[in-house]
């Protein structure tokens, strides 16, 4: 999508405050989404191509890539590696996008990175928000000598700004219908975009199961002579009850594993992460079994079935498309115990709202339609109008904090409140619920 030339007032010198710097970076969002690598490549060249000084693990997929990346980050950190993790979007704070050794980046470094990247921006070729932030990530990890860097795509893969690297390995977690206005209207078309991260001779791991989605991935891997490892063919996972599972890989078999992330779908995400660990071991990285087990047990990924309160029990989950909503529904049926379910829903207007509602509303006793303070959010009234069937009690509360307050006031002993529908909803809810607490104070169920 071609971006029209636009003006963005840019100070000649460095920003002196982080607030001013971030305001300018966020203003880059007016340039929208731009697919293509040439602009990113030129920006990185002006920075001296710092991405060429790092080793990467490149992760794409419709859902699950954050969980897989978080598992790998925790395991590699415990193994002693200065691992970086670049992810998007952030839930509450911009700094969440840049992790190093599973720790937060500091304010001074963010300000310095913004000034360094801004200094090489050409006035006639202003980057998009994601291009600029990706350049910051490449520069940061090169300066910090991060190794390896786990690199999440922003959207798609083939033309994503992250796709200028040659990684140690590529991962495609799964494929579902999402971002169709950019990636295509079929699983095959979306899979072809994700398969764009596959590089010549670089191993590929995927948990994609749909035959139509596998075709372009297999074709790309074959054309580029890239070894392809498929879930259920080359590696697999089996539940063992009571939150335990068994991984059967290429060389390793591990039993009685546990992960700190709730939901049986996380077993498959763990299998993908462990397959990646096996391939990294083959490439010379030392990762002991004790570290693998401990990493899975300690991993955190905020906003994904995250327990925020216990009186009443309140869970956040960023189910932002029908596939993610189906996964949440499965967890509600099989992994969570409760008497009544109270849903607080806020969904973006450009999402498949009916598809999300269809999977979640039949499980609810109460639903409160709401929205985050974001211009893409659908109105609560619109959400309610699209519901094919409503639970016994249905409310519309525009303000998300007020909706959460109402939900908790309605909850009795053994009831469960779930806030879901969008990562933007989760971010705002998390900010309200933590009230300034550090994310380390939170925990997964």
Secondary structure as UniProt FT lines:
FT   HELIX           18..27
FT   HELIX           28..31
FT   HELIX           38..46
FT   TURN            47..48
FT   HELIX           50..53
FT   STRAND          56..60
FT   HELIX           65..78
FT   TURN            79..80
FT   STRAND          84..86
FT   HELIX           94..97
FT   STRAND          98..100
FT   TURN            101..102
FT   STRAND          103..104
FT   HELIX           107..118
FT   TURN            119..120
FT   TURN            123..124
FT   HELIX           129..143
FT   TURN            144..145
FT   STRAND          149..152
FT   TURN            158..159
FT   TURN            161..164
FT   STRAND          169..172
FT   HELIX           180..183
FT   HELIX           187..194
FT   HELIX           195..197
FT   TURN            200..201
FT   STRAND          203..206
FT   HELIX           211..223
FT   TURN            224..225
FT   STRAND          228..231
FT   TURN            232..234
FT   STRAND          235..241
FT   TURN            242..243
FT   STRAND          244..248
FT   STRAND          253..257
FT   HELIX           265..282
FT   TURN            283..284
FT   HELIX           289..298
FT   TURN            302..303
FT   STRAND          306..310
FT   TURN            311..312
FT   STRAND          313..317
FT   HELIX           322..334
FT   STRAND          341..345
FT   TURN            349..350
FT   HELIX           353..360
FT   HELIX           361..363
FT   STRAND          366..371
FT   TURN            375..376
FT   HELIX           380..386
FT   STRAND          393..399
FT   HELIX           400..410
FT   TURN            413..414
FT   STRAND          416..420
FT   HELIX           423..434
FT   TURN            435..436
FT   HELIX           439..441
FT   STRAND          443..444
//
